[in-house]
């Protein structure tokens, strides 16, 4: 099992890990690993460290999925919202009217929920406020080259604005360059995963990162020229 850190873009703090894989074996291993984090020193954070696992369509179609995941949470005495499932937009599309009911049952069992790949299916964007999720994961197609394409940045900005209106966190997937991370931070993305911060780590190294590491040094937010013009310190000059 390997884990990749999720980073708060504003502070640089590592907020949790994403398990590299899906399926019941991965979920069971991730829950067991999550239980070991209780012994780790914890920085002053208002939210618990989270372990995110990708849910497959076959898992979510099983009649006892909620009971099985609830049993894992009870077996390892996990706190509410520490174990999270990433649910793909395609599952929401094929699940019809049963998908919101299933997600509500998982939330009742103490599972954190995130919609993965947001932005590629506009129906999921429209349904943001009706689903019992806490986060949406921005599709990597909109992350790649952030800052280089104004139209693409506009889509990211719209997704972030819509998510924040519904009190949802936005996580960017597969961030690879500093310029992408900086621009996504400017556009209001809350968290991110990607090789900019770290590749997948084994359990021991992941624990060290949670205890001592920082994902990155967040860039200072840009101050607009309009803001400067409204201050007494702003004095335009002529040169040449």
N, C-alpha and C positions, 0 to 999 in steps of 0.2 A: 504493500500500500504506500502510495505517495500523496502528498498534500501540497497545495499551492496557496500562498497567503492571499487574503483579501485585505486591501489597504484603504484606509480613510484618506481621501485625496486632499482634504484641507489640513489635517494634522500630521499625516504620515504614519499614524499608528496602525499596527496590524490588528485588525478586528476579529479575525478568525481564519479558517482554512477551508479550501474546497477539496473534497476527496476526488482523486483522479480515477474516476470510473463510475459505473452504475450497476444496479442489480442488488439482490438481497445480501450476497456475501460482502460486497463493498459497504452496504448500509450497516450491517452487523459489525464489521471491523471499525467503521468510522464511529459508531456509537460507543464501542469499547474504548477507542482512543480518546474520544471526547471526555469520557469519565476520568481519565488520568489528568486532565487539565485542571481539575479542582485543586491539585497539590501544587500547581505552579503559582509563583507570585503574580499578582494581577495589578496592572497600573490603574490609576484612578479613572475608571471609565463608567459611564452611566448605563451602558448596555453590556450584556454578557458576551463572551467570546462565542462565536458560532461555528459549527461544522456544517458545511453545505454538501449535499449529495444529490446527484442527478437522478430523478425518478424516471423510470422507463414506462412506456405505455402498458406493457404487459403487467408490470407491478400494480399499476393503478387500476387495472381491470379486474384484479383478483378480488373476490368477494370479501376476504378477510384482511384486506390491506391495512385498514385502520387499526384493527386489533393487533396485527403483527407488529406494526410500528409502535403502537402503544405499549406492547409487551417489551420491546427493546428499551424504550424510555424508562419503564418501571424497573427492568432488570439492572440497568446501570444507574438508577436514581438520578436521571438527568433533569436539570431544571427546565422549566418551560421556555420555549423559544431558542434553546441552545442547539438542538438538532433541526436542521433545515432541509427542505426538499426544493430542488429546482425543477419546475414543471415547464415543459416546452409548450410553445404556442400551438404546435400541431396537436397536442393532447387536448388542449382547450377546444380546438376546432372540431375534433372528432368526438369529443365527449358530450357535446350538445348540452341539454339542460341538466344532465347528471353531473357535469364537471363542477359547477359551483357548490352542489350539495356535498360532493366528495371532499372538496377543499375545506368546506366549513367543518366537516367531521374531523379532518386532520388537524385543523386549528384547535378544535375542542380537545383533541388528544394532546395538545401541547407542542405541535410541530410548527416551526416557522416555514413560511412559504414564499417562493419567489417565482416570477414568470421569466423564463429564459428566452433569449432571442427576440426581445421586444423591438418593435420597429419594422419587422418584416411582414407582420400580419396586422393590418389596421383595425380589424375587428377586436383584437385583444386590447389595443390602445383605447378603443371606445368603451370596453368593458372594465377598465381599470378600477373605477370606483365601485363596481358591483362585486368584485372578487375579494375574498378574505385573505389578501396577501399583504406582506409588509415591504416587498421590494420588487423591482423589475430589473432585468439584466439586459442592457443594451446590446443588440446584435453586433457582432464584430465587423460586419459590413459597413456599419456607420462609424465604428471606432477607427478603422484603418484610414490613415491620412487625415485625421481630424485637424482642422486648422488650415488645410490646403484647399478645401472645397467649400465655398461659402454656402452653396445649396445644401450640402451634407451637414454642415454645422447648423443650418437652420432647422433641419429635421431633428438633430440631437437636442437643440434648444427647445423645440416644441414638445418632444417626449419628456424632457426634464420638467418643463413647466406644467404639463398635464399631470405627471406623476406627483409632483410636489403639491399640486392643488388637492390631490387625494391623500396627502400625507404619506406617500410612498417614497422609499429610498431608491435611488438610481445607481446601479452598479454597471460599470463599463467592462466588457469582456475583451480579453486578448490585447491589452495595451502593451505595445512593444517599444515605443520611442518616447524620449522625454518631451518632445514637442506635442505628441498625442496626449500624454498625461497632463501637460500644462494647459492645453486648450480645453480638454474635457473638464478640468478643474474650473477654468474660467466660465465654461458653459453651465456649471452648476451640478455636474455629476458628483455623487456623494462618495462612492467607493469604486474600486477597480481591482481587476485581477490581470496578470500578464507578466511576460518576461522582463518588462521594464523593472519590475520590483523583485521578482524571483521566479525561477523555474520550479517544477515539482521537487519536493524534499521528502526524505524518509521521515518516519515518525520522530526520531530523536532530534534531528535538525529542525523539524517543524516546531517542536517544543522549545528549543533554544530561541528560535525566532520570536515566538510568542512572548517569551520571558524577557529577552534583551534587545530584540531587533526593532528597527523602524523601517517601514516600507520604502520611504524616500523622503527627501527634503522638499516639502511642498513649495511651489513658486509663490512669490508675493503676488497678490491680486493687482491687476492693472488699475491705475487711477486715470480716469478719462480727462482729456484736456478741458472738457466743460467743467469738471470739478475744480481743476486748478484755476480756471478763470473766475470762479466764484469765491476765491480766497484772496486775502490781501497780499499774500506772498507771491502771487502770480504777477510777473512783470514782463510783458513782451519786449523783445529787443530786436533791433535791426542790425544786420551784419553786412559788410561789404560795401 
